[in-house]
Amino acid sequence: MFDATTTESVSPAAGYRDSYPLHTASPLALPRSATWNGINVEHHLQPPAECKLCLPQHTICILLRECHTERRVDGGELRHNYAASGEIIIYPASSEQWIRWQANAEFLLVFLDPALVNQAAAELAPRNSAEIIESKREINDPLLQQIGLALK
């Protein structure tokens, strides 16, 4: 566990992730993680906190508990969200995200290497391209949820 902040900063091309607990009495916990070729999964159990990130991978967040959040994407409008357990939020690679949650949160983060996504798209539809689009709202996708839980 960390006493104050968690920072995973690397070169700007590689991205960054900075997390700050909202209460110093509730330290952030290290996530459990697993890695495969082009896919990384992290299981988080976190106290109230805020996080600023810009990652080189596409990110799928699968909520394992209901959660109230505030989110801002690429400096845009502040969104207040309520998400139920099982709902999913998608963050495209290299988008700047700021997120705050006021209560304990449990979620999975599934990171997809853009090269893996492009390769899969080329194999499935050689004449078309694939684009990962940021979710404006949480979505309910039981298939993605079950894939994430199976990788956990």
HUVENRA-V11171 format. One record per residue. NEAR is the number of other C-alpha atoms within 12 Angstrom. Layout:
NEAR, NEAR
This chain:
19, 19, 18, 21, 25, 25, 21, 20, 18, 15, 12, 15, 14, 17, 23, 26, 28, 26, 31, 32, 32, 24, 20, 16, 15, 22, 23, 30, 26, 20, 21, 21, 18, 20, 18, 16, 14, 22, 26, 27, 32, 31, 30, 26, 25, 37, 32, 29, 34, 32, 32, 30, 37, 32, 32, 27, 34, 36, 37, 38, 40, 42, 40, 28, 24, 23, 31, 25, 29, 26, 31, 28, 29, 20, 16, 13, 13, 17, 21, 20, 24, 24, 27, 23, 25, 29, 32, 37, 40, 33, 38, 32, 31, 26, 29, 29, 35, 31, 36, 32, 31, 25, 23, 28, 32, 31, 35, 39, 38, 38, 34, 32, 28, 25, 20, 20, 26, 22, 18, 19, 18, 16, 14, 13, 13, 12, 9, 13, 15, 20, 18, 23, 18, 26, 25, 20, 23, 29, 25, 21, 20, 16, 15, 24, 27, 19, 20, 32, 22, 14, 23, 25
